[in-house]
Amino acid sequence: MAKSSFILAGFEAFGRIVNNFILGKKPDRWNKNFTYSDLSQYFDSTITGFLHSYGEDYAIRKNLKTYGKSQMKMIKRFTDTGLFKDVDLYLDSGGYQISTGKLNRYYSEALLDNYYDFTVEAKDLFKYFFILDVSPGQNCVMFENFEDVYSKNLRSYQEAVSLPEDVRSRMIYVHHFRTPKLAETYNRLLIENDFYQYFNHFACGGIVSNMASDLKIPCLVYILPLIPLIKETIRAGRNYLNFHILGGASYRDVLFYELFKEVVRRYHNIELKITYDSSGIFRQIFVARYIHAFDDLGNIKKMNIKSDNLDRKFYKDVTIQEKLDEILNEMARKYNFREIDILNGIYDDKTMHEDVKVYTMLYIFSLYSDLTSNFESWASNVLDLYETGDQEAFTDLCLDQTVKAAQGRYSSKVRYKTYSIGRSIEMLKDLDEERCNHFITKYLAPDEFTYLDKSCQLLEI
């Protein structure tokens, strides 16, 4: 089984849930399921790490002078348990809070002033740190125009370059591409300042997988920022590229990441490591009440685990409650956790039992791991077929797996993305940056931040 590249955003929320469970006072239902050390080793086997956002609570703090100290105290409260000792911790800047308008200009400037000092102070608590990227959003108050976007990010990125080596070497450079002007601005930032040479780790801002522009783009979307970075990697004489995708953690995306890695390894002799993060499982489990599981045909199906849905069939004669019992306790047996009683109840009224809550979150980690193993094998096989020139067999294998990753649905979007796989392989082989720029200009223009440039118009190409 392969370790996945999944990173859970919201490590403090997860730590709090686990703490409440382990230290809870209901021994009749659960006791000695696992230790902090057991869980830490489990994380090391299944996922890449956990992420904490430094600036997430910035706007609600009246005294910013003590903010860093309170962050350190909170982080140590969880790390001191040993829960995260075998897994990497990532620190995000909180620039997203600026982008979405959750921080006003005063708090935004304060974040720019204080974040890098905190990375130095917290260097022994975290393995990696994201650079403070200040990207525009519809509610962002930081910018008057795109030159502002460039200058604010230049200030931040230059400060990152000047950090002590033991911090800068672990800093993750963020590159945005989701509109033509944004791509132009961040390409200028990267090339004009020769920033690549100062960093060992890179990332791109995510793009919402169900937005209209994603459906229209005739390639797999994350090759658009990846290709320029591969070219910089070759120019720098490196044989590795560490690449993180912020928020891109859908199962379909993970499938394509494995293909990217295989293509880049075979054709450019570069070891491409792709990681990705999401906090979505909190809302998925605790609000929407669903998870995913394999059905009898190997499809990754959505499973509604609401209290009034448990007696419905997941497939054939297997109920949802029975399937949940199967997958959670199969995981427990595999990793020597104590098995839990699912069949005699999951909820007190409509409140999910604490053991079910924790085990369901842990299950998702193992699911990412299982999928990574499956997708690695698929990527190698599909690239072998691509190289034979057997287009029909290649398309069939691509379609089979993309349909399975889409809950067994043969939708127009699945077909469209499947037929773009061959073109994406070709672009990655040729490092066709010209076509990348064309696709960004043509297909991502509708999402442009026109309020930052009155001359921006939607281009009809």
N, C-alpha and C positions, 0 to 999 in steps of 0.2 A: 504494500500500500504506500502511495506517495504522500509526502507532506504537502499540503496545499499552500498557496501563496496568499491566503486570505488573512486580512488584518481586521480585527473588530474595533471599530471606533466607539468610544464611550467606555473606556476601561474602568473608570471609577463607578459607573452605573453597574457594570457587570460585577466588579469587586464587592459592591454593596449587596447585590442580590446573593452572591455566594456566601458572604459573611453572615447575612441574615439566616441563611439556610443552615450553615455549619454550626452557628452559635444559637440556633433556635431551640425552643424548649418544648418540642413535641416528640419525645422519644418513642411514644407508642407507634407513631407512623414511620419515622425515619431516625436513624441513629447510626453513626459510624459508616455512612455510605462511602466516604473517601476522606482523605486528608488534604490539606493545602498542597503538600508535596505530591500526592497522587495526581491532583489536577494539573499542577505545573508540568509534570512529566507527560500528561495527556496532551496538553497544549503543544508541547515540543514535538509530539508525534503527528499532530493533525493540522496545525495552523502556523502562520509565520509570526504573529504578534498581536499587540493591542495598541490602540492609539488614544491619546488624550489631547484635547484641544485647549491650549493655554488661554486663548481669548474668549472662550465660549461664554463665560459669566462676567465678562468685563463691564458690560453696560449696567449691571445691577449692583456694582460695587461703588460705594460713595468714597471710600478711602483707597485710592490706588497705590498709596505708599506701602500698604501692608498686603497688597494682593499677591505678590510673589511669595511672601512668607507663608501665607495661608495655602497657596497652591502646593508648596513644598511639604507642608504639614499633612495635607490631604493625601498627596501621592505616597509619602512614606507610610502613612497608616495602612495602605494596602500592600505596598511592596515589602514591608516588614513582616507580613504574615508568611512570606515564602510562596505565595500564590503565583507570582510571575517570575520566579527565579530562573526558570529554564526557557524563557521565551523573551523575544525582543519587545521593548517598549518604544513607541514612536511618539514624538511630540509635534503636534500641529500648531501653527501659529495662531490660528483664529482669524486669518485674513478673510475667510468666508463671511464672518460677521460684518466686516466692512462692506464687502460686495453686496450683501443682501440688505444693507441699510439698518442693521440692528445696532450699529455703533454710529453715533453722530460724529461730527468732525473733531470735536475735542477728544473723545475716546479713541477715535481712529489714530489721531496723531500721537496720543499717549501709548497706544499699542506699538506703533512704529518706534517710539523712543525706548520702550522697556523690554520688548520681546527678546532681543539678542542678549541683553544682560542676563535674562533668566536662563537662556540656553547654556550659558557659561556656568551659572550657579547650579544648574540641574544636570550637568554633564555626566555625573556618575549614576544618575537614576534612569536615563534614557539611552538607548543604543543609537537612535537616529532622530534628526530634527528636520522638519520641513522649513524651508526658507519662508519669509513673510512676503508672500505674493499679494499684491493689491490689485485685484481684477474688478472691472466695473460690473455693476448689476443695475437692474431697473430702479432700485431704491437707494443706490449708493450716492453719498453726498460728497465724495472726496474729489471729484474731477469736474473740470469745466470742458475739457476737450481731450483728445487722444495724446497730445503732447504732455498733458498732465499725467496721464496713465504711464507714459514712458518715464517721466522724471521722478515720479513717486517710487516706481519700481526700481529705477536705477539707484536711487538713494538707498533703498532697502538691500538690493543685491550687492552693492558695493560694500555695505556694512558687513554683510555675510562673508564676503571675500576677506575682510580684515580680521575676522575672528581667529582666536588661537587655533593652531593646526589640529589639536585633538578634538575640537568641535567642528571646524569647517570640513574636515575630512569625512564627517558623518552627516553633513548638511545635505538635504535633498533639494536640488534646484527644480523649480516649478516653471513649466513652459505651457502657455495657453494658446489655443488655436480655434476656438469655437465660433468665431466670426472672421471675415476677411481682415478688418482693421485690427482686431485683436491679434490675429496671427502675424500680421505685418509688424505690429508693435513689438511683440515678443521675439520674433525672428531678428528684428533690428537689435533688440536688447542683447540677445545671445551672440550674434555675429560681430556687431560693432565693438563690443567690449571684450570679445574673446573669453566669455565666461566659462565655456566648457572646460577649459584646462584646470580650473580651480576646484572642480567638483567631481565626485565619484558616483553620485547618485542623482537620478533625474526623475521627474514626474510630469504628468500633464493633468490639467483640469478635466474632470469627467464631462461627458455629454449625455443628456437624458436619452436612454435607449428607445423611448417610445415617442420622441418628438418627430414632427413631420419631416424635418430635414434629414434625420437619420434614415428614414425609410427611403428617401430619394437618392441618397449618396450611393453611387454605383461601385462602392468598394467597402471593405470593413473599416469602420470609421477611425479606429485607433492607429491604423498605419499612417494616417495623415501627420500626426506629430512625431511618430516613431521614425519615419524615413529620414527627416533632417538630422535627428540625433544619431542615427546609425552612420550617416555620412560624416558627422563630426567625430564619432568614435574612430572611424577608419583614418580620418585626417590626423587624429592625435596618436595613432599607432597603438591603440588599445585593442585587446581581444575580448573585452567584456563590456556589457552595458546593463546597468541596474536601472530599471524603468518601473515607476509606480503609476497606477491610474487611480486618481482620486474618485471614489464612489462607483467605479465600474465593476460591480461584483455580481452581475446577473450570471446565471449558469451558461447562457448562450455566449456571453462575453468570455467567460473562462475557457470555454471550448476553443474559441478563436485565439486566445492568448497562447495556448499550447501549440497551435499551428504556427503562429508568428515565431515562437522560439525555435521550432524545428527548421523553418525556412531560413532564418538568420544564421543558425548553426551550420546548415549544409552549404549555403551559398556564399556566406561571408566569413565563416570560421570565427564567429563572434558568439560568446556565451551570453545569451540574452536572459536575464532574470526579470520576470514581470510579477509584481505584487499589486494588490488591489485591496481596497477597504470599503466597509459599509457599516452603518449603525442600524440598518434596516431591520435586523432581526428582533430588535426590541419592540418596534411597532407591529411587526409581523406576528409575533407570538402574543404580546400582551394587549394589543388593541384589535387588530384584524383577526387574530386567532386562526392562523393557518401555518402550515409548514409544507415541505415537499418530500415526497418519497417515491421510490421506484414502484411502478405497478408490475403486473405479471408479464408485460411486453417490453419492459426495460425503459418505459417512458418516465420522465421525471415529473410526476403529477402533483398538482396543488391539492392539499388535503385540509379541509375545513374542520378544525377541532373545537368549534363552539359547542357549548353544553347540549344544545338541542339538535346537534348534527351527528353525535357519536354513534348512533345505532344505524346510520345509513351505510350503504355498501361503498367501499373504496374501489374494489373490483371483485367480480364474481360473487362468492359467498363470504368474503372477508369484510367485516365492518370496519369503520374508521377507528373505533376504540380498540378492536383487535389488532389492527395494523399498527397503531401507536404503541400498544403493548409489545408487539414484535420488534419494532425498530429501536425502542428505548432500551429494552432489556437485552437485545442482541448486542447493542453498544456496551451495556454494563458488563456483560459476560466477557466480551472481548478485551476490555481494559481493567477487569477485576474490580469494578465498582459493585456495590451492593445492588441487587435487583430491587425494583419497586413494584408496588401493587397498582397496576393500571386498571385491571378488569373490574375491581370493586369500587371504582370511583376516581374521577379526575378533578372534580370541583366540589367545594363546599358552597352550596347554593350556586352562584355564578363566579365564585372566586377560585382560581386555579390553585391546586395544592402546591406547596413550595417545592416538593421533590419533583413533581411533574414539570414545573416551571424551569427548574435548573437543568434537569435531564434533557428537556426539549432544546434548550440553548446548546448544551453540550453535543447533542445529536447533530445539530447543524454543522458544527465543526467537523465531525466525522464524515458528514455527507460531502462537504467540500473536499475532504481528503480522498474519499472514494471516487468522486467525479474526476479529480485530477488524475488518478491512476487510469481511469477509462479514457479520458481525453488525450493523455500522453500517447497511449497506444493508437488511438484513432488518428492523431496528427501524423505519426510516422507512416501508418498504412496509407493514408490519403495522399501524402506527398510522394510515396512510392508509385501510386497509381498515376498521379499527375505526370511523373517523369516518364512513364511508359507511353504517354500520349493517348491512352484509352479514355477518351472524353466521357463516354457513356458510363463506364464503370466508376470513373472519378466522380461524376455528378451524382450517381446513385448512392455512393458511400457518403458523400457530403450531405445529401438530402436525408438519408436515413438517420444520421446523428443529429442534424439540426432539428429535425422533427421531434426526435426523442427529447432534446433539450428544451423544446417548446411545448411540453405536455402532450406530445403525440398529435399536435395540431398541424395540419398541412395548409397553413394560411398563405395569403399573398405575400406577407412580409417574410415568412420563412423561405418561400420560393425565391423571392428577390435577393435575400441575403445569401442563400445558397449559390445562386448563379453569379454572385459577386466574388466568391471565394477564389476562383481561378484568376480573375483580374487582379485581386489583391496579392496573390502569390507572385504574379508577374511583376507587379509594382515593387514588391519587396525585393525580388531578385535584381531588378534593374535599378533600384533606388531612384525611382522616377519622381523626383521632387517637383518637376514642372507640372506633371499631372496632378500631384497633390495640391499645388497652388491653384490649379484650374478648378478642381473639385471644391475646394474651400470657397473660392470666389463665386462659383456658380450655385452651389447648393447650400452654403451656410449664410449667404447674404441676407435672407429673410430674418435672421436672428440678430442682425447688426444693431449696435448701440447708436442709433442715428442721432440721439440727443447730444452725443459728444462730437458730432461732426455733421453740420447741416448740409454739407455737400454730399454726404453718403446717400446713395440711392440704391434701391434694389435693382441689381443688374440682371438684365435679360440676355443670357449668353447662348 
